[in-house]
Amino acid sequence: MSMRLTDSEIVQRVRNGEHALFEILMRRHNQRVYRAARAVVKDEAEVEDVMQQAYINAFTHLHQFENRSEFSTWLTRIALNEAFARRQKMQRLESLSVPAGDGASIEEVTSTQPDPERQAYAEELRRVLEHAIDELPESYRTVFILRDVEGLSTSETGAGLGIGDEAVKTRLHRARAMIRRSVSARVGALSDSTFQFQAPRCDRVVAAVLESMLFVRSE
């Protein structure tokens, strides 16, 4: 029954004291929040930290949400702000120390089970696409992930990033051109399967946020 509630209805009920319903909002929007954070921060551990803090920020300031925009747009903007802040912090720390080595920016999952040739080929193409996206300049990467991977509209993407529609269109066009040079026409068929936020990670983020919410409400 609760899953039939709109975001606005859930927000109102959370404001009225039904804090447990906030979990529905997290699970409903975890994929989008992950992809927004992942567009800015490439380190997977940092991405989860960004997500958790973004949800805490949203819960703490839920009274500031107004229905003039979609809740998902408001939440995406919070996630992006947290991601940008986290990236700046990471860059400051990196400037103070010499990196020990380059780590993989995307988790690679291996399996001992033999896969059909087509599935293996598609998986390889997905990795190629994710690498191509990671290589984009940040201003293009964020627009591409929000528009083509997550499926936000031009206006939603602009609202999330604080830029105009024309800037979104221009950056998206250039991002697509760069990616096409790397993975050609296959990008369209594969983009919706990139940067998946799997159930175990979803559960981990939700559990951490719910635990933190207990401290927020007690303050």
C-alpha positions in Angstrom: 0.0 0.0 0.0 2.8 2.4 1.0 4.5 2.0 -2.4 1.6 3.5 -4.1 2.1 6.8 -2.3 3.6 9.7 -4.4 6.9 11.2 -3.3 5.0 14.3 -2.1 2.7 12.3 0.0 5.5 10.4 1.6 7.4 13.6 2.3 4.4 15.1 4.1 4.0 12.0 6.2 7.7 11.9 7.1 7.3 15.6 8.1 4.4 14.6 10.3 6.5 12.1 12.2 6.4 8.9 10.2 10.1 8.8 9.7 10.3 5.2 8.8 8.6 6.0 5.5 11.8 7.8 4.4 13.2 4.4 3.6 10.7 4.2 0.7 12.1 7.4 -0.8 15.7 6.1 -0.5 14.9 2.8 -2.2 12.8 4.5 -4.8 15.6 6.9 -5.8 18.8 5.0 -4.9 19.7 4.4 -8.6 19.4 8.0 -9.5 21.3 9.3 -6.5 24.0 6.8 -7.1 24.4 7.7 -10.8 24.4 11.4 -9.9 27.1 10.9 -7.3 29.0 8.5 -9.6 29.1 11.2 -12.3 31.2 13.4 -10.1 33.1 11.0 -7.7 34.7 7.9 -9.3 35.8 6.2 -6.1 33.1 3.7 -5.2 33.6 3.9 -1.5 33.4 7.7 -1.6 30.2 7.4 -3.7 28.4 5.5 -1.0 29.6 8.1 1.6 28.2 10.8 -0.7 24.9 9.0 -1.0 24.5 8.5 2.7 25.3 12.1 3.5 23.0 13.3 0.8 20.1 11.4 2.3 21.0 12.7 5.8 21.0 16.3 4.4 17.7 15.7 2.6 16.1 14.3 5.8 17.4 17.1 7.9 16.2 19.8 5.6 13.0 18.0 4.4 11.0 21.0 5.7 12.6 23.1 3.0 11.3 21.0 0.2 8.5 22.7 -1.7 6.4 21.0 -4.4 7.4 23.5 -7.0 9.7 20.8 -8.4 9.8 17.0 -8.2 11.3 15.6 -5.1 13.7 13.5 -7.2 15.0 16.7 -8.8 15.5 18.3 -5.3 17.2 15.2 -4.0 19.4 15.0 -7.1 20.6 18.5 -6.5 21.5 17.7 -2.9 23.4 14.6 -4.0 25.3 16.6 -6.7 26.2 19.3 -4.2 27.5 16.7 -1.7 29.5 15.0 -4.5 31.1 18.2 -5.7 32.0 19.1 -2.1 33.5 15.6 -1.6 35.5 15.8 -4.8 37.0 19.1 -3.7 37.9 17.6 -0.4 39.6 14.6 -2.1 41.5 16.9 -4.5 42.8 18.9 -1.5 44.0 15.7 0.2 45.6 14.4 -3.0 47.5 17.7 -3.4 49.1 17.1 0.1 50.3 13.5 -0.6 51.7 11.4 -3.4 49.2 8.7 -4.5 50.3 5.2 -3.7 49.0 3.9 -7.0 46.1 3.9 -9.4 43.1 1.8 -8.3 40.2 0.6 -10.5 37.5 3.3 -10.7 34.8 0.8 -11.4 34.3 -2.5 -9.5 35.0 -5.5 -11.7 32.9 -8.5 -10.8 34.2 -11.9 -12.0 32.4 -15.1 -12.2 33.6 -18.7 -12.4 30.4 -19.7 -14.3 30.8 -19.7 -18.1 28.7 -17.1 -19.8 27.3 -17.3 -23.3 29.5 -15.5 -25.9 26.9 -12.8 -26.5 26.6 -12.0 -22.8 30.3 -11.8 -22.3 30.6 -9.5 -25.4 27.9 -7.3 -24.0 29.6 -7.1 -20.6 32.8 -6.1 -22.3 31.1 -3.4 -24.3 29.5 -2.1 -21.0 33.0 -1.8 -19.5 34.2 0.0 -22.6 31.3 2.4 -22.3 31.8 3.1 -18.6 35.5 3.7 -19.2 34.6 6.1 -22.0 32.1 8.0 -19.8 34.8 8.2 -17.0 37.2 9.8 -19.5 34.7 12.6 -20.3 35.4 16.1 -18.8 33.3 16.4 -15.7 30.9 19.0 -17.1 30.0 16.6 -20.0 30.1 13.4 -17.8 27.5 14.7 -15.3 25.1 15.8 -18.1 25.5 12.5 -20.0 24.8 10.4 -17.0 21.9 12.4 -15.8 20.3 12.6 -19.3 21.3 9.4 -21.2 22.0 7.0 -18.4 19.5 8.0 -15.7 16.9 9.4 -18.2 16.3 12.8 -16.7 14.7 15.5 -18.9 16.7 18.5 -20.1 15.0 20.7 -17.6 15.5 18.3 -14.7 19.2 18.0 -15.6 19.6 21.7 -15.8 17.8 22.2 -12.5 20.0 19.6 -10.8 23.2 21.1 -12.1 22.1 24.8 -12.0 22.6 25.4 -15.7 20.2 26.4 -18.5 18.6 24.1 -21.0 20.8 25.2 -23.9 23.9 24.4 -21.9 22.6 21.0 -21.1 21.9 20.3 -24.8 25.3 21.6 -25.9 27.2 19.5 -23.3 25.1 16.4 -24.1 25.8 16.7 -27.8 29.5 17.0 -27.2 29.5 14.2 -24.7 27.7 11.9 -27.2 30.2 12.8 -29.9 33.2 12.0 -27.7 31.7 8.6 -26.6 30.7 7.7 -30.2 34.3 8.0 -31.1 35.1 5.4 -28.5 32.3 2.9 -28.6 30.4 4.0 -31.8 26.7 3.2 -32.2 26.6 0.6 -29.4 26.3 3.4 -26.7 22.5 3.7 -27.1 21.9 0.0 -26.5 24.1 -0.2 -23.5 23.7 3.1 -21.7 20.7 2.1 -19.6 22.6 -0.8 -18.0 25.7 1.1 -16.9 26.6 2.0 -13.3 24.0 -0.3 -11.8 23.4 0.1 -8.1 22.8 -3.5 -7.0 20.5 -4.6 -4.2 23.2 -5.4 -1.6 24.7 -1.9 -1.9 21.2 -0.4 -1.8 20.5 -2.2 1.5 23.9 -1.1 2.9 23.3 2.6 2.1 19.7 2.5 3.4 20.7 0.8 6.7 23.5 3.4 7.3 21.2 6.3 6.6 18.4 4.9 8.8 20.9 4.5 11.7 22.1 8.0 11.2 18.6 9.4 11.2 18.2 8.2 14.8 20.9 10.5 15.8 19.5 13.4 13.7 16.1 13.1 15.4 17.6 12.9 18.9 19.5 16.2 18.5 
